[in-house]
Amino acid sequence: MRDITAIGEILIDLTQTGKNDAGVPTFAANPGGAPANVAVAAARLGCSTAFIGKVGADSLGGYLRQVLEENGVDHSGLQVGESATTMAIVSIDETGERSFRFLRGADCEMVPEDVDEKMAQNSRVLHFGSVSLTQGIARSATIFTARAAHRAGMLVSYDPNYRPALWRTKRDALEWMSLPLPLVDIIKLSEEELPLLTGSEDLEEGSRALEEQGIRLVMITLGAKGAFCRWQGESFTVPSVPAKVADTNGAGDTFMGAVLSRLCRRGEKPLENLERGELEEILAFANRAAAITCSRSGAIPAMPTLAEVEGK
């Protein structure tokens, strides 16, 4: 059985790298897309992973398939659509924080028929995000797969990564980002996303609201302040690892991939008999992995190997 299958968008991050001598911004075509990032991050940290999604019949789509293959991610579920490969234009400010503008393409064309149910369910964990919930057809495929995984008894992992530019209104975002919550066992969201989903900025109150909806493990990333966690009615914070930030793109996905990779090491039922001390160690490991990603540019290109995180 595979450890993790991720479903959703894979795309090109056109990431600003600086300016040339004429003052014109320069960009690098980095591979990215949150679910694909998680699959690669976990694979680099020793997990067996697979990805389900859609790219265009173009050189960028071929490149993304190659990136998955080079990182040991099973890409047999990667389909080819009629539209061009999706792109995200990523601008980086002086603190390393990023902003996004999207040119949507083939990732929006994924339909339930594109998903091999046997492939999706032959894993301990199914992971997805909210970007693939922004469009009707891809939304159907994602929710269909999450429901099937939930029925099959798999752990369902969700990152409601909110990208305002992709939603018509905030109300639409709340409606569709909240829809899968009853299917979810593990959630990772940012401090900024918490009030959108729960109506509360308070970490204790917001995480409790998510737990009351049946989510077993709630993780809230706090940037330089570390990661907040709620597990079995208890909450705690694990401090971050200091890093000289070059680019925060992909840090949250690295954190998620690292957490899932460590959980999958625990066997067939990754959350069974998980105690607080072990979970704190898992989050500390994930914070180290995310700090390494932040210290380098790009999303997938910046993600660390297991040896790097363990300091070997």
Number of C-alpha atoms within 10 A of each C-alpha: 10 17 25 30 29 27 28 28 30 28 31 23 26 22 26 19 16 13 11 9 6 6 8 9 13 12 16 16 16 21 26 27 24 28 29 30 29 34 34 33 36 31 25 23 23 19 23 21 28 28 29 26 31 32 30 22 16 14 12 19 25 14 14 23 21 14 18 24 14 11 16 18 25 21 18 14 19 23 20 21 20 13 17 20 27 23 24 21 18 23 21 18 12 9 11 17 15 16 14 16 16 17 13 18 19 25 29 26 24 28 18 16 9 17 20 13 14 8 17 26 23 18 22 23 29 27 29 27 23 23 25 25 25 18 16 13 16 25 21 16 23 26 18 16 20 26 16 17 24 18 11 11 12 22 21 24 25 24 23 25 19 20 16 12 11 18 17 10 10 12 11 12 23 16 11 16 22 15 12 18 20 13 21 25 21 23 23 26 20 19 19 14 19 22 14 19 20 17 12 15 16 13 18 15 14 21 26 19 16 21 20 11 13 14 23 17 20 21 25 23 25 18 18 13 13 17 24 22 22 22 19 13 11 10 16 14 18 19 17 21 18 14 15 12 17 19 25 23 28 25 29 30 30 34 29 33 29 33 24 27 28 22 22 23 13 13 12 15 16 18 17 10 8 14 11 16 8 12 18 17 14 19 25 22 19 27 30 23 29 31 26 23 30 26 19 19 22 27 26 28 17 22 31 23 17 17 11 13 19 11 8 6
